[in-house]
Amino acid sequence: MEIIGYIVALLIGLSLGLIGGGGSILTVPILVYLFNVSPVLATSYSLFIVGTTSLVGSVTNFVNKKIEIKTVLIFGTLSVVTVFCIRHYIIPHLPVMLNVVGFKISVAFITMLLFAFLMIGSSFSMIKNNRDVSVSTVQKAGIFKVSVYGIAVGLVTGLLGAGGGFLLIPALTILLRLPVKTAIGTSLVIITMNSLVGFADDITHHIMDWDLLLTVTGISVVGIFIGSAIGKRIEATVLKKALDGLC
C-alpha cells in the first residue's frame, strides 16, 4: 500500500504545479489509508507536505513574475491568523471522543467525515456547468467578501490540513480578476504561508515521522516540477477552461 501511496504523492505536486490547488486534498486520505497515520496527525503531516511543495512552486512563479503581492498580503494575513488560532488554540485541546447528542464519536472519525464532505463539495464545484460571471458580480466584490474567503481558506487549512486552493482559485480569478497563471502562482504562495505556519505550531504538539514526511514531500516536489513544466507549455486560455470548473 505504501508503494501506491508514493505514486499518488506525485499527483499532489502535479496538481499544485498545474492548477495551483487540488492536490492537497489528496494528502490526508493518502496518509490515513495508505500510510496508517492517525487522521489528526495526518492533518499536521499534510501541512508540511503541501506547504513545502507549494514553497518550491512559489519560488518558480516568483522568478517568472506570476505572483500578485498585494493579493498575497490581503488573503495571507487573514488566512494565516485563522490557521494559527485553530492549530494553536483548538486542535491540541480536542478530546479523543466527543459527545454528540448523546453519542460518543471519535475526533478521528469526525475529521475524516469533514474531509469526505470537503472532497464531495470540491468535486461538485469542479463539474458544475454554471461558469458565467457578470461584470456586476465582480464589481461588487468588496473587502468583506475578500475577507470571508481569506478566513474560509484559513479554516479549511487549519482544521483539515488542506491547502484550500479550490477556494483560492475561484476567489482570485472571479473576485480579483487575476490572470489564470498569476492566480496559480499567488495561490501557491498563500498555501505555503498557511501550511507552514500551521505546521510550525504543530511541531510542539506532535512527534513527527520525519522519514515518512521527507520521502512523501520529496516525491510531491518532483510532481510540482513536472506540473509547472507542463503548465508552461499550455496556453492560459486552456488552463482557464480547466479551472472554470472551480468557479
C-alpha positions in Angstrom: 0.0 0.0 0.0 2.9 2.4 0.7 4.1 2.0 -2.9 0.7 3.1 -4.1 0.9 6.0 -1.6 4.2 7.2 -3.0 2.9 7.0 -6.6 -0.2 9.0 -5.6 2.0 11.5 -3.8 3.4 12.5 -7.2 -0.1 13.7 -8.1 -0.2 16.1 -5.1 2.7 18.1 -6.6 1.5 17.6 -10.1 -1.9 19.2 -9.4 -0.4 22.0 -7.3 2.1 22.8 -10.1 -0.5 22.7 -12.9 -3.6 24.4 -11.4 -2.4 25.9 -8.1 -4.6 23.6 -5.9 -6.5 20.4 -5.7 -3.5 18.2 -4.9 -3.5 18.9 -1.2 -7.0 17.4 -0.9 -5.4 14.0 -1.6 -2.8 14.3 1.1 -4.7 13.4 4.3 -6.5 10.4 2.7 -3.2 9.1 1.4 -1.6 9.4 4.8 -4.5 7.8 6.6 -5.4 5.0 4.3 -2.1 4.1 2.7 0.4 5.0 5.4 -1.7 4.3 8.5 -1.3 7.7 10.0 -4.0 8.8 12.5 -6.4 11.4 11.0 -5.5 14.3 13.4 -1.7 13.7 12.9 -2.2 13.4 9.2 -3.5 17.0 9.1 -0.2 18.1 10.6 1.8 16.0 8.1 -0.3 17.4 5.3 0.6 20.9 6.3 4.3 20.2 5.9 4.0 18.3 2.7 1.7 20.8 1.0 3.5 23.8 2.4 7.0 22.7 1.3 5.8 21.6 -2.1 3.9 24.9 -2.6 7.0 26.8 -1.5 9.0 25.2 -4.3 6.3 26.2 -6.8 6.1 29.7 -5.3 9.8 30.3 -6.0 9.4 29.3 -9.6 6.4 31.6 -10.1 8.1 34.4 -8.3 11.1 34.2 -10.7 8.6 34.2 -13.6 6.7 37.2 -12.0 3.4 35.3 -11.8 2.6 36.4 -8.2 0.4 39.3 -7.1 2.0 40.5 -3.9 -0.9 42.8 -2.8 -3.3 39.9 -3.0 -0.9 37.7 -1.1 -1.0 40.3 1.7 -4.8 40.6 1.8 -5.5 36.9 1.8 -2.4 35.8 3.6 -2.9 37.9 6.7 -6.4 36.8 7.3 -5.9 33.1 6.5 -2.6 32.8 8.4 -4.1 34.3 11.6 -7.0 31.9 11.2 -4.8 28.9 10.7 -2.6 29.8 13.7 -5.6 30.2 16.0 -7.1 26.9 15.0 -3.8 24.9 15.2 -2.7 26.6 18.5 -5.9 27.0 20.4 -8.3 24.4 19.1 -6.6 21.3 17.7 -4.3 20.5 20.6 -7.2 20.6 23.1 -9.6 18.4 21.2 -10.6 15.3 23.2 -10.2 11.8 21.7 -14.0 11.4 21.9 -16.8 14.0 21.5 -20.3 13.7 22.9 -22.7 14.5 20.1 -26.4 14.4 21.0 -25.8 11.6 23.5 -23.5 9.6 21.2 -19.7 9.3 21.7 -17.9 9.9 18.4 -14.1 9.9 17.9 -12.5 13.1 16.7 -10.6 11.0 14.1 -14.0 9.9 12.6 -15.3 13.5 12.6 -12.1 14.6 10.9 -12.4 12.1 8.1 -16.1 12.8 7.8 -15.5 16.5 7.3 -12.8 15.6 4.8 -15.3 13.5 2.9 -17.7 16.4 2.7 -14.9 18.7 1.6 -13.9 16.3 -1.2 -17.5 16.0 -2.4 -18.1 19.7 -2.3 -14.9 20.3 -4.2 -15.9 17.7 -6.8 -19.3 19.3 -7.4 -17.6 22.7 -7.7 -15.3 21.3 -10.4 -18.1 19.7 -12.5 -20.9 22.2 -12.3 -21.9 23.9 -15.5 -22.6 27.4 -14.3 -19.5 29.3 -15.4 -20.9 32.7 -16.4 -19.6 35.6 -14.3 -21.1 39.0 -14.9 -19.1 42.2 -14.5 -21.6 43.4 -11.9 -20.7 40.4 -9.7 -17.0 41.1 -9.9 -17.5 44.8 -9.2 -19.5 44.0 -6.1 -16.6 42.1 -4.6 -15.5 44.3 -1.7 -13.3 43.9 1.3 -16.0 41.9 3.2 -16.3 39.2 0.6 -12.5 39.0 0.2 -12.1 38.8 4.0 -14.7 35.9 4.2 -12.8 34.0 1.5 -9.5 34.5 3.3 -10.9 33.3 6.6 -12.6 30.3 4.9 -9.3 29.2 3.4 -7.7 29.5 6.8 -10.5 27.4 8.3 -10.0 24.6 5.8 -6.2 24.6 6.2 -6.3 24.8 9.9 -8.9 22.2 10.6 -8.2 19.7 7.8 -4.7 20.3 6.7 -5.8 21.0 3.1 -4.3 24.0 1.2 -7.6 25.5 0.2 -6.6 26.0 -3.4 -10.0 25.0 -4.6 -11.4 28.0 -2.7 -8.5 30.3 -3.6 -8.6 29.9 -7.3 -12.2 31.0 -7.8 -11.6 33.9 -5.4 -8.5 35.1 -7.3 -9.9 34.7 -10.8 -13.5 35.9 -10.2 -13.4 38.3 -7.2 -10.0 39.9 -8.0 -9.9 39.1 -11.8 -6.3 37.9 -11.8 -5.0 36.2 -14.9 -5.2 32.5 -14.5 -1.4 31.8 -14.4 -0.9 34.7 -11.9 -3.8 33.2 -9.8 -2.0 29.9 -9.7 1.3 31.4 -8.6 -0.5 33.6 -6.0 -2.5 30.6 -4.7 0.8 28.7 -4.1 2.3 31.5 -2.0 -0.8 31.7 0.2 -1.0 27.9 0.6 2.7 28.0 1.6 2.2 30.6 4.2 -0.9 28.9 5.7 0.5 25.4 5.7 4.0 26.1 7.1 2.7 28.5 9.8 0.2 25.7 10.9 2.9 23.1 10.9 5.4 25.2 12.8 3.0 25.3 15.7 2.2 21.6 15.4 5.8 20.6 16.0 5.4 21.5 19.6 2.4 19.1 20.0 3.3 16.0 18.0 6.2 13.6 17.4 6.9 13.7 13.7 7.9 10.7 11.5 10.5 12.7 9.5 11.5 9.8 7.3 7.9 9.5 6.0 7.4 13.2 5.8 10.6 13.9 3.8 10.0 11.0 1.5 6.4 11.9 0.6 7.4 15.6 0.4 10.3 14.8 -2.0 8.1 12.9 -4.3 5.5 15.7 -4.2 8.2 18.3 -5.1 9.1 16.2 -8.1 5.4 16.3 -9.1 5.2 20.1 -8.8 8.3 20.5 -11.1 6.5 18.3 -13.7 3.2 20.2 -13.2 4.9 23.6 -13.6 6.8 22.4 -16.7 3.5 21.2 -18.3 1.8 24.4 -17.3 4.4 26.5 -19.2 3.5 24.6 -22.4 -0.2 25.1 -22.0 -1.9 28.3 -23.1 -3.6 30.4 -20.4 -7.0 30.0 -22.2 -6.7 26.2 -21.9 -5.9 26.4 -18.2 -8.8 28.9 -17.8 -11.2 26.3 -19.2 -9.8 23.7 -16.9 -10.1 25.9 -13.9 -13.6 27.2 -14.8 -15.0 24.1 -13.1 -13.7 25.5 -9.8 -15.7 28.7 -10.3 
